[in-house]
Amino acid sequence: MSEAPRLWFQIRIGEGRFGPGKAELLTHIRDTGSISAAARRMGMSYRRAWTLLEAVNALTDAPAVETERGGARGGGARLTPRGQALLAAYEHLRLALASAAAPTLAALDTPDKRHD
């Protein structure tokens, strides 16, 4: 049995792209306050998470994530206002596109009874 059609998209900002993987990484950073914890939740290396964050931070004139070095207080990461806005805009577009595409995706998922 084949998988049901699903909506997947990315937006282009300048020369870069922002899609579901980068959105998920930002969401986990927002929720955990940690790049390493976010990477673990996604099953990726810390280095890969940093590579994605560098790409996200290069999308606009202000960084999406700020980090604080470790030490006595432990360090961490948080979304900047730009990161929060980027994530909110992506989620808004995702929901709007999912709603608009739902009838088309449902039609694709309906087996054509003439060919059974």
Biopython code that builds the backbone (N, CA, C, O; Angstrom):
import numpy as np
from Bio.PDB.StructureBuilder import StructureBuilder

atoms = [
    (1, "MET", "N", (0.845, -1.175, 0.000)),
    (1, "MET", "CA", (0.000, 0.000, 0.000)),
    (1, "MET", "C", (0.892, 1.241, 0.000)),
    (1, "MET", "O", (1.887, 1.288, 0.724)),
    (2, "SER", "N", (0.549, 2.230, -0.794)),
    (2, "SER", "CA", (1.362, 3.437, -0.873)),
    (2, "SER", "C", (0.975, 4.420, 0.233)),
    (2, "SER", "O", (-0.102, 4.341, 0.824)),
    (3, "GLU", "N", (1.885, 5.333, 0.481)),
    (3, "GLU", "CA", (1.688, 6.350, 1.502)),
    (3, "GLU", "C", (0.747, 7.422, 0.961)),
    (3, "GLU", "O", (0.788, 7.756, -0.223)),
    (4, "ALA", "N", (-0.105, 7.962, 1.844)),
    (4, "ALA", "CA", (-1.019, 9.028, 1.442)),
    (4, "ALA", "C", (-0.222, 10.271, 1.046)),
    (4, "ALA", "O", (0.817, 10.553, 1.642)),
    (5, "PRO", "N", (-0.698, 11.012, 0.050)),
    (5, "PRO", "CA", (-0.006, 12.245, -0.337)),
    (5, "PRO", "C", (0.044, 13.204, 0.843)),
    (5, "PRO", "O", (-0.901, 13.290, 1.627)),
    (6, "ARG", "N", (1.158, 13.925, 0.963)),
    (6, "ARG", "CA", (1.272, 14.909, 2.032)),
    (6, "ARG", "C", (1.895, 16.175, 1.474)),
    (6, "ARG", "O", (2.581, 16.165, 0.452)),
    (7, "LEU", "N", (1.634, 17.249, 2.171)),
    (7, "LEU", "CA", (2.155, 18.544, 1.762)),
    (7, "LEU", "C", (3.532, 18.750, 2.377)),
    (7, "LEU", "O", (3.714, 18.557, 3.579)),
    (8, "TRP", "N", (4.485, 19.135, 1.566)),
    (8, "TRP", "CA", (5.835, 19.469, 2.006)),
    (8, "TRP", "C", (6.268, 20.668, 1.204)),
    (8, "TRP", "O", (6.177, 20.659, -0.023)),
    (9, "PHE", "N", (6.738, 21.704, 1.875)),
    (9, "PHE", "CA", (7.191, 22.867, 1.128)),
    (9, "PHE", "C", (8.312, 23.565, 1.873)),
    (9, "PHE", "O", (8.529, 23.345, 3.065)),
    (10, "GLN", "N", (9.008, 24.403, 1.147)),
    (10, "GLN", "CA", (10.026, 25.260, 1.737)),
    (10, "GLN", "C", (9.889, 26.629, 1.102)),
    (10, "GLN", "O", (9.418, 26.773, -0.026)),
    (11, "ILE", "N", (10.317, 27.631, 1.859)),
    (11, "ILE", "CA", (10.274, 28.986, 1.325)),
    (11, "ILE", "C", (11.697, 29.422, 0.996)),
    (11, "ILE", "O", (12.657, 28.988, 1.632)),
    (12, "ARG", "N", (11.810, 30.257, 0.027)),
    (12, "ARG", "CA", (13.115, 30.766, -0.391)),
    (12, "ARG", "C", (13.243, 32.181, 0.151)),
    (12, "ARG", "O", (12.367, 33.022, -0.048)),
    (13, "ILE", "N", (14.346, 32.426, 0.837)),
    (13, "ILE", "CA", (14.636, 33.751, 1.362)),
    (13, "ILE", "C", (16.025, 34.114, 0.848)),
    (13, "ILE", "O", (17.023, 33.530, 1.272)),
    (14, "GLY", "N", (16.086, 35.074, -0.064)),
    (14, "GLY", "CA", (17.364, 35.406, -0.686)),
    (14, "GLY", "C", (17.901, 34.186, -1.410)),
    (14, "GLY", "O", (17.218, 33.611, -2.258)),
    (15, "GLU", "N", (19.110, 33.794, -1.082)),
    (15, "GLU", "CA", (19.735, 32.626, -1.711)),
    (15, "GLU", "C", (19.502, 31.339, -0.916)),
    (15, "GLU", "O", (19.893, 30.260, -1.359)),
    (16, "GLY", "N", (18.875, 31.447, 0.242)),
    (16, "GLY", "CA", (18.692, 30.276, 1.096)),
    (16, "GLY", "C", (17.270, 29.747, 1.087)),
    (16, "GLY", "O", (16.368, 30.322, 0.479)),
    (17, "ARG", "N", (17.102, 28.632, 1.785)),
    (17, "ARG", "CA", (15.785, 27.994, 1.885)),
    (17, "ARG", "C", (15.476, 27.705, 3.346)),
    (17, "ARG", "O", (16.373, 27.471, 4.156)),
    (18, "PHE", "N", (14.190, 27.727, 3.660)),
    (18, "PHE", "CA", (13.717, 27.397, 4.992)),
    (18, "PHE", "C", (12.562, 26.426, 4.813)),
    (18, "PHE", "O", (11.565, 26.748, 4.167)),
    (19, "GLY", "N", (12.700, 25.240, 5.386)),
    (19, "GLY", "CA", (11.685, 24.213, 5.220)),
    (19, "GLY", "C", (11.412, 23.488, 6.521)),
    (19, "GLY", "O", (11.754, 23.978, 7.598)),
    (20, "PRO", "N", (10.798, 22.324, 6.422)),
    (20, "PRO", "CA", (10.341, 21.616, 7.623)),
    (20, "PRO", "C", (11.459, 21.190, 8.573)),
    (20, "PRO", "O", (11.254, 21.193, 9.786)),
    (21, "GLY", "N", (12.611, 20.830, 8.069)),
    (21, "GLY", "CA", (13.706, 20.415, 8.954)),
    (21, "GLY", "C", (14.236, 21.570, 9.794)),
    (21, "GLY", "O", (14.450, 21.425, 10.997)),
    (22, "LYS", "N", (14.445, 22.707, 9.160)),
    (22, "LYS", "CA", (14.940, 23.871, 9.894)),
    (22, "LYS", "C", (13.867, 24.391, 10.848)),
    (22, "LYS", "O", (14.182, 24.840, 11.950)),
    (23, "ALA", "N", (12.603, 24.332, 10.430)),
    (23, "ALA", "CA", (11.515, 24.736, 11.320)),
    (23, "ALA", "C", (11.455, 23.826, 12.545)),
    (23, "ALA", "O", (11.266, 24.300, 13.665)),
    (24, "GLU", "N", (11.616, 22.530, 12.333)),
    (24, "GLU", "CA", (11.602, 21.595, 13.460)),
    (24, "GLU", "C", (12.777, 21.868, 14.401)),
    (24, "GLU", "O", (12.611, 21.834, 15.620)),
    (25, "LEU", "N", (13.945, 22.134, 13.853)),
    (25, "LEU", "CA", (15.105, 22.426, 14.687)),
    (25, "LEU", "C", (14.854, 23.673, 15.535)),
    (25, "LEU", "O", (15.127, 23.666, 16.735)),
    (26, "LEU", "N", (14.336, 24.745, 14.925)),
    (26, "LEU", "CA", (14.035, 25.952, 15.694)),
    (26, "LEU", "C", (12.992, 25.675, 16.770)),
    (26, "LEU", "O", (13.094, 26.190, 17.884)),
    (27, "THR", "N", (12.001, 24.872, 16.447)),
    (27, "THR", "CA", (10.965, 24.523, 17.429)),
    (27, "THR", "C", (11.582, 23.816, 18.629)),
    (27, "THR", "O", (11.258, 24.136, 19.773)),
    (28, "HIS", "N", (12.467, 22.857, 18.374)),
    (28, "HIS", "CA", (13.101, 22.133, 19.474)),
    (28, "HIS", "C", (14.037, 23.037, 20.277)),
    (28, "HIS", "O", (14.124, 22.899, 21.498)),
    (29, "ILE", "N", (14.726, 23.944, 19.624)),
    (29, "ILE", "CA", (15.577, 24.895, 20.352)),
    (29, "ILE", "C", (14.698, 25.777, 21.228)),
    (29, "ILE", "O", (15.021, 26.021, 22.391)),
    (30, "ARG", "N", (13.605, 26.248, 20.682)),
    (30, "ARG", "CA", (12.669, 27.068, 21.463)),
    (30, "ARG", "C", (12.174, 26.302, 22.687)),
    (30, "ARG", "O", (12.099, 26.850, 23.787)),
    (31, "ASP", "N", (11.839, 25.031, 22.482)),
    (31, "ASP", "CA", (11.252, 24.228, 23.560)),
    (31, "ASP", "C", (12.267, 23.751, 24.590)),
    (31, "ASP", "O", (11.921, 23.575, 25.759)),
    (32, "THR", "N", (13.514, 23.538, 24.178)),
    (32, "THR", "CA", (14.510, 22.976, 25.095)),
    (32, "THR", "C", (15.537, 23.988, 25.588)),
    (32, "THR", "O", (16.149, 23.781, 26.636)),
    (33, "GLY", "N", (15.734, 25.074, 24.853)),
    (33, "GLY", "CA", (16.773, 26.030, 25.201)),
    (33, "GLY", "C", (18.173, 25.502, 24.947)),
    (33, "GLY", "O", (19.144, 25.995, 25.520)),
    (34, "SER", "N", (18.274, 24.482, 24.074)),
    (34, "SER", "CA", (19.559, 23.829, 23.860)),
    (34, "SER", "C", (19.675, 23.317, 22.427)),
    (34, "SER", "O", (18.766, 22.667, 21.912)),
    (35, "ILE", "N", (20.798, 23.617, 21.797)),
    (35, "ILE", "CA", (21.044, 23.091, 20.453)),
    (35, "ILE", "C", (21.304, 21.590, 20.522)),
    (35, "ILE", "O", (20.800, 20.839, 19.686)),
    (36, "SER", "N", (22.077, 21.147, 21.496)),
    (36, "SER", "CA", (22.381, 19.711, 21.592)),
    (36, "SER", "C", (21.121, 18.900, 21.899)),
    (36, "SER", "O", (20.942, 17.815, 21.346)),
    (37, "ALA", "N", (20.249, 19.407, 22.769)),
    (37, "ALA", "CA", (18.998, 18.689, 23.060)),
    (37, "ALA", "C", (18.102, 18.661, 21.825)),
    (37, "ALA", "O", (17.457, 17.651, 21.545)),
    (38, "ALA", "N", (18.062, 19.773, 21.083)),
    (38, "ALA", "CA", (17.265, 19.822, 19.852)),
    (38, "ALA", "C", (17.791, 18.808, 18.843)),
    (38, "ALA", "O", (17.012, 18.098, 18.208)),
    (39, "ALA", "N", (19.109, 18.740, 18.696)),
    (39, "ALA", "CA", (19.720, 17.787, 17.759)),
    (39, "ALA", "C", (19.390, 16.355, 18.173)),
    (39, "ALA", "O", (19.052, 15.530, 17.324)),
    (40, "ARG", "N", (19.486, 16.053, 19.466)),
    (40, "ARG", "CA", (19.153, 14.695, 19.934)),
    (40, "ARG", "C", (17.702, 14.342, 19.622)),
    (40, "ARG", "O", (17.418, 13.226, 19.188)),
    (41, "ARG", "N", (16.781, 15.283, 19.839)),
    (41, "ARG", "CA", (15.365, 15.022, 19.547)),
    (41, "ARG", "C", (15.152, 14.699, 18.069)),
    (41, "ARG", "O", (14.244, 13.947, 17.714)),
    (42, "MET", "N", (15.984, 15.267, 17.228)),
    (42, "MET", "CA", (15.839, 15.042, 15.793)),
    (42, "MET", "C", (16.710, 13.892, 15.292)),
    (42, "MET", "O", (16.635, 13.531, 14.117)),
    (43, "GLY", "N", (17.527, 13.317, 16.159)),
    (43, "GLY", "CA", (18.393, 12.223, 15.746)),
    (43, "GLY", "C", (19.517, 12.673, 14.826)),
    (43, "GLY", "O", (19.932, 11.931, 13.936)),
    (44, "MET", "N", (20.009, 13.883, 15.038)),
    (44, "MET", "CA", (21.101, 14.382, 14.198)),
    (44, "MET", "C", (22.273, 14.767, 15.080)),
    (44, "MET", "O", (22.131, 14.916, 16.294)),
    (45, "SER", "N", (23.422, 14.926, 14.462)),
    (45, "SER", "CA", (24.611, 15.311, 15.205)),
    (45, "SER", "C", (24.529, 16.790, 15.578)),
    (45, "SER", "O", (23.828, 17.580, 14.946)),
    (46, "TYR", "N", (25.265, 17.124, 16.618)),
    (46, "TYR", "CA", (25.369, 18.520, 17.044)),
    (46, "TYR", "C", (25.955, 19.351, 15.907)),
    (46, "TYR", "O", (25.509, 20.474, 15.672)),
    (47, "ARG", "N", (26.943, 18.818, 15.203)),
    (47, "ARG", "CA", (27.565, 19.528, 14.084)),
    (47, "ARG", "C", (26.555, 19.815, 12.974)),
    (47, "ARG", "O", (26.543, 20.910, 12.412)),
    (48, "ARG", "N", (25.708, 18.833, 12.660)),
    (48, "ARG", "CA", (24.680, 19.026, 11.620)),
    (48, "ARG", "C", (23.690, 20.108, 12.056)),
    (48, "ARG", "O", (23.273, 20.935, 11.245)),
    (49, "ALA", "N", (23.320, 20.100, 13.328)),
    (49, "ALA", "CA", (22.410, 21.130, 13.836)),
    (49, "ALA", "C", (23.032, 22.516, 13.676)),
    (49, "ALA", "O", (22.351, 23.459, 13.273)),
    (50, "TRP", "N", (24.330, 22.643, 13.990)),
    (50, "TRP", "CA", (25.016, 23.920, 13.839)),
    (50, "TRP", "C", (25.059, 24.349, 12.375)),
    (50, "TRP", "O", (24.886, 25.528, 12.066)),
    (51, "THR", "N", (25.287, 23.405, 11.486)),
    (51, "THR", "CA", (25.315, 23.724, 10.051)),
    (51, "THR", "C", (23.963, 24.286, 9.611)),
    (51, "THR", "O", (23.902, 25.271, 8.875)),
    (52, "LEU", "N", (22.886, 23.655, 10.065)),
    (52, "LEU", "CA", (21.545, 24.154, 9.731)),
    (52, "LEU", "C", (21.302, 25.531, 10.338)),
    (52, "LEU", "O", (20.719, 26.403, 9.694)),
    (53, "LEU", "N", (21.749, 25.725, 11.578)),
    (53, "LEU", "CA", (21.563, 27.028, 12.224)),
    (53, "LEU", "C", (22.344, 28.121, 11.512)),
    (53, "LEU", "O", (21.855, 29.242, 11.373)),
    (54, "GLU", "N", (23.530, 27.813, 11.068)),
    (54, "GLU", "CA", (24.307, 28.797, 10.309)),
    (54, "GLU", "C", (23.566, 29.188, 9.040)),
    (54, "GLU", "O", (23.556, 30.357, 8.654)),
    (55, "ALA", "N", (22.949, 28.210, 8.395)),
    (55, "ALA", "CA", (22.167, 28.499, 7.184)),
    (55, "ALA", "C", (20.945, 29.352, 7.510)),
    (55, "ALA", "O", (20.621, 30.280, 6.769)),
    (56, "VAL", "N", (20.270, 29.046, 8.607)),
    (56, "VAL", "CA", (19.101, 29.834, 9.015)),
    (56, "VAL", "C", (19.538, 31.258, 9.353)),
    (56, "VAL", "O", (18.911, 32.220, 8.910)),
    (57, "ASN", "N", (20.600, 31.398, 10.128)),
    (57, "ASN", "CA", (21.063, 32.731, 10.522)),
    (57, "ASN", "C", (21.512, 33.561, 9.325)),
    (57, "ASN", "O", (21.495, 34.790, 9.393)),
    (58, "ALA", "N", (21.908, 32.927, 8.246)),
    (58, "ALA", "CA", (22.340, 33.647, 7.047)),
    (58, "ALA", "C", (21.165, 34.106, 6.181)),
    (58, "ALA", "O", (21.363, 34.851, 5.221)),
    (59, "LEU", "N", (19.951, 33.673, 6.505)),
    (59, "LEU", "CA", (18.796, 34.011, 5.665)),
    (59, "LEU", "C", (18.401, 35.480, 5.739)),
    (59, "LEU", "O", (17.931, 36.046, 4.752)),
    (60, "THR", "N", (18.586, 36.092, 6.880)),
    (60, "THR", "CA", (18.136, 37.470, 7.056)),
    (60, "THR", "C", (19.239, 38.310, 7.684)),
    (60, "THR", "O", (20.325, 37.811, 7.980)),
    (61, "ASP", "N", (18.951, 39.571, 7.881)),
    (61, "ASP", "CA", (19.951, 40.496, 8.414)),
    (61, "ASP", "C", (20.142, 40.391, 9.925)),
    (61, "ASP", "O", (21.019, 41.054, 10.480)),
    (62, "ALA", "N", (19.345, 39.578, 10.590)),
    (62, "ALA", "CA", (19.481, 39.383, 12.041)),
    (62, "ALA", "C", (19.439, 37.884, 12.323)),
    (62, "ALA", "O", (18.705, 37.157, 11.654)),
    (63, "PRO", "N", (20.209, 37.408, 13.293)),
    (63, "PRO", "CA", (20.215, 35.968, 13.576)),
    (63, "PRO", "C", (18.882, 35.473, 14.127)),
    (63, "PRO", "O", (18.149, 36.214, 14.782)),
    (64, "ALA", "N", (18.585, 34.217, 13.850)),
    (64, "ALA", "CA", (17.360, 33.578, 14.347)),
    (64, "ALA", "C", (17.577, 32.949, 15.714)),
    (64, "ALA", "O", (16.626, 32.770, 16.475)),
    (65, "VAL", "N", (18.821, 32.613, 16.030)),
    (65, "VAL", "CA", (19.157, 31.950, 17.284)),
    (65, "VAL", "C", (20.354, 32.642, 17.906)),
    (65, "VAL", "O", (21.327, 32.963, 17.223)),
    (66, "GLU", "N", (20.271, 32.867, 19.205)),
    (66, "GLU", "CA", (21.400, 33.382, 19.964)),
    (66, "GLU", "C", (21.851, 32.298, 20.930)),
    (66, "GLU", "O", (21.033, 31.566, 21.487)),
    (67, "THR", "N", (23.149, 32.204, 21.120)),
    (67, "THR", "CA", (23.691, 31.209, 22.045)),
    (67, "THR", "C", (24.434, 31.914, 23.167)),
    (67, "THR", "O", (24.914, 33.040, 23.029)),
    (68, "GLU", "N", (24.507, 31.205, 24.278)),
    (68, "GLU", "CA", (25.267, 31.665, 25.425)),
    (68, "GLU", "C", (26.236, 30.562, 25.778)),
    (68, "GLU", "O", (25.835, 29.410, 25.942)),
    (69, "ARG", "N", (27.495, 30.896, 25.896)),
    (69, "ARG", "CA", (28.516, 29.896, 26.207)),
    (69, "ARG", "C", (28.249, 29.278, 27.568)),
    (69, "ARG", "O", (27.633, 29.881, 28.446)),
    (70, "GLY", "N", (28.734, 28.054, 27.709)),
    (70, "GLY", "CA", (28.600, 27.338, 28.983)),
    (70, "GLY", "C", (29.378, 28.007, 30.091)),
    (70, "GLY", "O", (29.899, 29.110, 29.929)),
    (71, "GLY", "N", (29.447, 27.339, 31.197)),
    (71, "GLY", "CA", (30.132, 27.885, 32.360)),
    (71, "GLY", "C", (29.322, 27.537, 33.590)),
    (71, "GLY", "O", (28.616, 26.529, 33.612)),
    (72, "ALA", "N", (29.421, 28.354, 34.596)),
    (72, "ALA", "CA", (28.722, 28.089, 35.856)),
    (72, "ALA", "C", (27.205, 28.030, 35.651)),
    (72, "ALA", "O", (26.515, 27.234, 36.288)),
    (73, "ARG", "N", (26.703, 28.870, 34.764)),
    (73, "ARG", "CA", (25.247, 28.880, 34.524)),
    (73, "ARG", "C", (24.825, 27.896, 33.448)),
    (73, "ARG", "O", (23.626, 27.681, 33.270)),
    (74, "GLY", "N", (25.743, 27.297, 32.732)),
    (74, "GLY", "CA", (25.409, 26.233, 31.796)),
    (74, "GLY", "C", (25.251, 26.601, 30.346)),
    (74, "GLY", "O", (25.317, 25.707, 29.502)),
    (75, "GLY", "N", (25.047, 27.858, 29.993)),
    (75, "GLY", "CA", (24.892, 28.219, 28.588)),
    (75, "GLY", "C", (23.517, 27.861, 28.059)),
    (75, "GLY", "O", (22.606, 27.566, 28.833)),
    (76, "GLY", "N", (23.365, 27.887, 26.748)),
    (76, "GLY", "CA", (22.092, 27.548, 26.135)),
    (76, "GLY", "C", (21.878, 28.299, 24.837)),
    (76, "GLY", "O", (22.777, 28.971, 24.331)),
    (77, "ALA", "N", (20.679, 28.172, 24.311)),
    (77, "ALA", "CA", (20.320, 28.824, 23.055)),
    (77, "ALA", "C", (18.865, 29.258, 23.128)),
    (77, "ALA", "O", (18.043, 28.640, 23.805)),
    (78, "ARG", "N", (18.571, 30.326, 22.420)),
    (78, "ARG", "CA", (17.185, 30.775, 22.376)),
    (78, "ARG", "C", (16.903, 31.446, 21.048)),
    (78, "ARG", "O", (17.804, 31.959, 20.385)),
    (79, "LEU", "N", (15.640, 31.432, 20.673)),
    (79, "LEU", "CA", (15.234, 32.119, 19.454)),
    (79, "LEU", "C", (15.226, 33.613, 19.710)),
    (79, "LEU", "O", (14.785, 34.074, 20.763)),
    (80, "THR", "N", (15.711, 34.353, 18.754)),
    (80, "THR", "CA", (15.628, 35.812, 18.796)),
    (80, "THR", "C", (14.234, 36.205, 18.317)),
    (80, "THR", "O", (13.489, 35.351, 17.836)),
    (81, "PRO", "N", (13.870, 37.470, 18.438)),
    (81, "PRO", "CA", (12.590, 37.896, 17.843)),
    (81, "PRO", "C", (12.512, 37.544, 16.352)),
    (81, "PRO", "O", (11.443, 37.189, 15.857)),
    (82, "ARG", "N", (13.648, 37.641, 15.630)),
    (82, "ARG", "CA", (13.661, 37.278, 14.202)),
    (82, "ARG", "C", (13.367, 35.791, 14.028)),
    (82, "ARG", "O", (12.602, 35.409, 13.142)),
    (83, "GLY", "N", (13.971, 34.951, 14.870)),
    (83, "GLY", "CA", (13.723, 33.511, 14.811)),
    (83, "GLY", "C", (12.283, 33.169, 15.133)),
    (83, "GLY", "O", (11.685, 32.310, 14.486)),
    (84, "GLN", "N", (11.724, 33.834, 16.124)),
    (84, "GLN", "CA", (10.322, 33.608, 16.476)),
    (84, "GLN", "C", (9.407, 34.000, 15.322)),
    (84, "GLN", "O", (8.446, 33.295, 15.011)),
    (85, "ALA", "N", (9.717, 35.142, 14.685)),
    (85, "ALA", "CA", (8.904, 35.607, 13.551)),
    (85, "ALA", "C", (9.028, 34.663, 12.362)),
    (85, "ALA", "O", (8.032, 34.371, 11.700)),
    (86, "LEU", "N", (10.228, 34.184, 12.086)),
    (86, "LEU", "CA", (10.446, 33.255, 10.979)),
    (86, "LEU", "C", (9.671, 31.959, 11.202)),
    (86, "LEU", "O", (9.014, 31.457, 10.290)),
    (87, "LEU", "N", (9.750, 31.427, 12.404)),
    (87, "LEU", "CA", (9.034, 30.195, 12.727)),
    (87, "LEU", "C", (7.523, 30.400, 12.671)),
    (87, "LEU", "O", (6.806, 29.542, 12.156)),
    (88, "ALA", "N", (7.035, 31.511, 13.187)),
    (88, "ALA", "CA", (5.600, 31.805, 13.150)),
    (88, "ALA", "C", (5.104, 31.975, 11.710)),
    (88, "ALA", "O", (4.031, 31.480, 11.363)),
    (89, "ALA", "N", (5.877, 32.668, 10.877)),
    (89, "ALA", "CA", (5.487, 32.866, 9.474)),
    (89, "ALA", "C", (5.446, 31.531, 8.739)),
    (89, "ALA", "O", (4.519, 31.271, 7.971)),
    (90, "TYR", "N", (6.449, 30.683, 8.974)),
    (90, "TYR", "CA", (6.471, 29.373, 8.319)),
    (90, "TYR", "C", (5.258, 28.541, 8.752)),
    (90, "TYR", "O", (4.606, 27.915, 7.916)),
    (91, "GLU", "N", (4.958, 28.533, 10.042)),
    (91, "GLU", "CA", (3.811, 27.761, 10.541)),
    (91, "GLU", "C", (2.499, 28.304, 9.971)),
    (91, "GLU", "O", (1.610, 27.529, 9.618)),
    (92, "HIS", "N", (2.374, 29.627, 9.881)),
    (92, "HIS", "CA", (1.172, 30.232, 9.302)),
    (92, "HIS", "C", (1.001, 29.798, 7.848)),
    (92, "HIS", "O", (-0.092, 29.410, 7.434)),
    (93, "LEU", "N", (2.081, 29.865, 7.080)),
    (93, "LEU", "CA", (2.026, 29.433, 5.682)),
    (93, "LEU", "C", (1.720, 27.942, 5.565)),
    (93, "LEU", "O", (0.946, 27.526, 4.703)),
    (94, "ARG", "N", (2.334, 27.138, 6.441)),
    (94, "ARG", "CA", (2.112, 25.691, 6.408)),
    (94, "ARG", "C", (0.631, 25.365, 6.636)),
    (94, "ARG", "O", (0.056, 24.545, 5.920)),
    (95, "LEU", "N", (0.026, 26.001, 7.624)),
    (95, "LEU", "CA", (-1.388, 25.750, 7.914)),
    (95, "LEU", "C", (-2.292, 26.228, 6.776)),
    (95, "LEU", "O", (-3.241, 25.540, 6.400)),
    (96, "ALA", "N", (-1.989, 27.417, 6.226)),
    (96, "ALA", "CA", (-2.793, 27.947, 5.126)),
    (96, "ALA", "C", (-2.691, 27.061, 3.889)),
    (96, "ALA", "O", (-3.697, 26.779, 3.237)),
    (97, "LEU", "N", (-1.476, 26.626, 3.567)),
    (97, "LEU", "CA", (-1.296, 25.760, 2.400)),
    (97, "LEU", "C", (-1.919, 24.381, 2.619)),
    (97, "LEU", "O", (-2.496, 23.806, 1.695)),
    (98, "ALA", "N", (-1.805, 23.855, 3.824)),
    (98, "ALA", "CA", (-2.412, 22.554, 4.126)),
    (98, "ALA", "C", (-3.926, 22.617, 3.952)),
    (98, "ALA", "O", (-4.533, 21.699, 3.400)),
    (99, "SER", "N", (-4.527, 23.695, 4.420)),
    (99, "SER", "CA", (-5.974, 23.858, 4.282)),
    (99, "SER", "C", (-6.370, 23.986, 2.808)),
    (99, "SER", "O", (-7.326, 23.355, 2.357)),
    (100, "ALA", "N", (-5.630, 24.803, 2.070)),
    (100, "ALA", "CA", (-5.944, 25.002, 0.650)),
    (100, "ALA", "C", (-5.709, 23.726, -0.162)),
    (100, "ALA", "O", (-6.439, 23.451, -1.115)),
    (101, "ALA", "N", (-4.690, 22.947, 0.215)),
    (101, "ALA", "CA", (-4.337, 21.748, -0.551)),
    (101, "ALA", "C", (-5.134, 20.511, -0.140)),
    (101, "ALA", "O", (-5.104, 19.506, -0.852)),
    (102, "ALA", "N", (-5.837, 20.556, 0.977)),
    (102, "ALA", "CA", (-6.519, 19.371, 1.497)),
    (102, "ALA", "C", (-7.441, 18.696, 0.472)),
    (102, "ALA", "O", (-7.355, 17.477, 0.321)),
    (103, "PRO", "N", (-8.312, 19.414, -0.236)),
    (103, "PRO", "CA", (-9.172, 18.737, -1.208)),
    (103, "PRO", "C", (-8.384, 18.042, -2.328)),
    (103, "PRO", "O", (-8.727, 16.934, -2.739)),
    (104, "THR", "N", (-7.347, 18.691, -2.807)),
    (104, "THR", "CA", (-6.524, 18.106, -3.871)),
    (104, "THR", "C", (-5.803, 16.866, -3.375)),
    (104, "THR", "O", (-5.770, 15.850, -4.069)),
    (105, "LEU", "N", (-5.219, 16.936, -2.174)),
    (105, "LEU", "CA", (-4.519, 15.779, -1.613)),
    (105, "LEU", "C", (-5.483, 14.629, -1.336)),
    (105, "LEU", "O", (-5.138, 13.464, -1.535)),
    (106, "ALA", "N", (-6.687, 14.956, -0.880)),
    (106, "ALA", "CA", (-7.689, 13.915, -0.631)),
    (106, "ALA", "C", (-8.082, 13.229, -1.939)),
    (106, "ALA", "O", (-8.263, 12.012, -1.969)),
    (107, "ALA", "N", (-8.213, 13.997, -3.013)),
    (107, "ALA", "CA", (-8.552, 13.412, -4.313)),
    (107, "ALA", "C", (-7.435, 12.501, -4.811)),
    (107, "ALA", "O", (-7.702, 11.475, -5.437)),
    (108, "LEU", "N", (-6.199, 12.866, -4.538)),
    (108, "LEU", "CA", (-5.076, 12.021, -4.938)),
    (108, "LEU", "C", (-5.036, 10.716, -4.148)),
    (108, "LEU", "O", (-4.553, 9.696, -4.641)),
    (109, "ASP", "N", (-5.545, 10.758, -2.930)),
    (109, "ASP", "CA", (-5.514, 9.601, -2.056)),
    (109, "ASP", "C", (-6.695, 8.656, -2.300)),
    (109, "ASP", "O", (-6.705, 7.538, -1.784)),
    (110, "THR", "N", (-7.684, 9.092, -3.076)),
    (110, "THR", "CA", (-8.852, 8.274, -3.336)),
    (110, "THR", "C", (-8.548, 7.352, -4.511)),
    (110, "THR", "O", (-8.237, 7.818, -5.608)),
    (111, "PRO", "N", (-8.640, 6.037, -4.279)),
    (111, "PRO", "CA", (-8.354, 5.104, -5.372)),
    (111, "PRO", "C", (-9.356, 5.267, -6.516)),
    (111, "PRO", "O", (-10.547, 5.484, -6.293)),
    (112, "ASP", "N", (-8.865, 5.160, -7.698)),
    (112, "ASP", "CA", (-9.717, 5.244, -8.880)),
    (112, "ASP", "C", (-10.377, 3.880, -9.060)),
    (112, "ASP", "O", (-9.717, 2.922, -9.462)),
    (113, "LYS", "N", (-11.642, 3.787, -8.773)),
    (113, "LYS", "CA", (-12.368, 2.514, -8.807)),
    (113, "LYS", "C", (-12.471, 1.931, -10.221)),
    (113, "LYS", "O", (-12.722, 0.735, -10.375)),
    (114, "ARG", "N", (-12.280, 2.761, -11.251)),
    (114, "ARG", "CA", (-12.396, 2.261, -12.623)),
    (114, "ARG", "C", (-11.250, 1.311, -12.967)),
    (114, "ARG", "O", (-11.370, 0.513, -13.896)),
    (115, "HIS", "N", (-10.143, 1.388, -12.232)),
    (115, "HIS", "CA", (-8.976, 0.577, -12.560)),
    (115, "HIS", "C", (-8.769, -0.590, -11.610)),
    (115, "HIS", "O", (-7.727, -1.243, -11.667)),
    (116, "ASP", "N", (-9.725, -0.871, -10.741)),
    (116, "ASP", "CA", (-9.576, -1.986, -9.789)),
    (116, "ASP", "C", (-9.788, -3.323, -10.447)),
    (116, "ASP", "O", (-9.698, -4.358, -9.785)),
]
sb = StructureBuilder()
sb.init_structure("model")
sb.init_model(0)
sb.init_chain("A")
sb.init_seg("    ")
for serial, (resi, resn, name, xyz) in enumerate(atoms, 1):
    if name == "N":
        sb.init_residue(resn, " ", resi, " ")
    sb.init_atom(name, np.array(xyz, "f"), 0.0, 1.0, " ", f" {name:<3s}", serial, name[0])
structure = sb.get_structure()
